[in-house]
Amino acid sequence: MTVFNSKAGAVRRLTEQERLAAIIARATPVEGCGPTIPVAPARGPQVAFVPHVIMPDEKAEGGYKVERTGWRGFSAVRAADVFDVLERAAAKRKDKDGNPGRSPFTKGQVNVARLYRDLVERHDAGGMRCASLEARRGSGPSGGGEFIDAFIAEGEQIALMRRRIGNGVAMAVRRVRPSKRGGPDARPIPDRVLVDAICLDGCSFRAVLERYGWAISGQNAKAVIAALASILDRMQGYGVPGQHKPS
C-alpha cells in the first residue's frame, strides 16, 4: 500500500510554485516598458531600451535632434545577450574608490557584434521570402524588387564583415603550455567560430572554452575575451587600410 507523505508533498508543491514564479518574473517585461508587451518565458532575460531616431532639426546646433520613438513614451524591450551579462557583472565589481567596474568591451565593439547578429538573423529569415518571391515571378509581376535589392545589399555587408573576421585563430594551441590550456584535448578556436558562437548562438565564453577542450581558468577567459575584442575591432574596420582606431 502506498502511503502519501503530506509534508513532502507540500514541500514539492512549494518548490514548484517558486520555480514557476521565478520563470514568470524573468519573463515579465521590466518596469517602464509598454503594457502591450506580453509575458513571454521563451524570451529569457530582458533589457529595456529607449527606441529613438535622429531627425533633422533646423533649431538644433548640429542640425539634428534625437527623438524618442517608444509607444506613448514607454521603453521597448529586447532579449539580454552575453554583453549585457558582462556589463552587469562588471557594474557589481567596485574599485577601491567604490566606482563600478567596466565591461571588457567598448560600446563600438558591442554595437558591431549586435549589428552582425541582427544582419545575419534577418538575412537568414529573408531567404525564405526570397524563395517565395522567386516562385511567384512566373505567374506575374512581383512587388518584391525593393526587398530583393535590400536583401542583396545586406548579404554584401555580412560578407564584408566576415572578410574582416578572416580565417585566423583566436586561441592557438601551440602558443599555450599544455598545463595551462587544458591538456591534449584542447583544440584551436578559429576567429569565425568564436564570433558566431558568442554573437549568433549566445554562448558564454566558458561554454566556448569547454567545447574546444580548454581549461576553465581566468587566464584563458581573459585571452578569449581579448581575442574577440580584437576581432570586433576589425569588423568595425580598424586595422583595415585607411581606417584608424580612435584613441
Sequence and secondary structure as in RCSB ss.txt:
>XXXX:A:sequence
MTVFNSKAGAVRRLTEQERLAAIIARATPVEGCGPTIPVAPARGPQVAFVPHVIMPDEKAEGGYKVERTGWRGFS
AVRAADVFDVLERAAAKRKDKDGNPGRSPFTKGQVNVARLYRDLVERHDAGGMRCASLEARRGSGPSGGGEFIDA
FIAEGEQIALMRRRIGNGVAMAVRRVRPSKRGGPDARPIPDRVLVDAICLDGCSFRAVLERYGWAISGQNAKAVI
AALASILDRMQGYGVPGQHKPS
>XXXX:A:secstr
     HHHHHHHHHHHHHHHHHHHHHHS  TTB TTS   GGG SEEEE  EEEEE TTSTTSEEEEE SGGG B
EEEE  HHHHHHHHHHH B TTS B   SS HHHHHHHHHHHHHHHHHHHHHHHHHHHHHHHTTS  S HHHHHH
HHHHHHHHHHHHHHHTT EEE GGGS HHHHTSTT   EEHHHHHIIIIIS   HHHHHHHTT    HHHHHHHH
HHHHHHHHHHHTTTSTT     
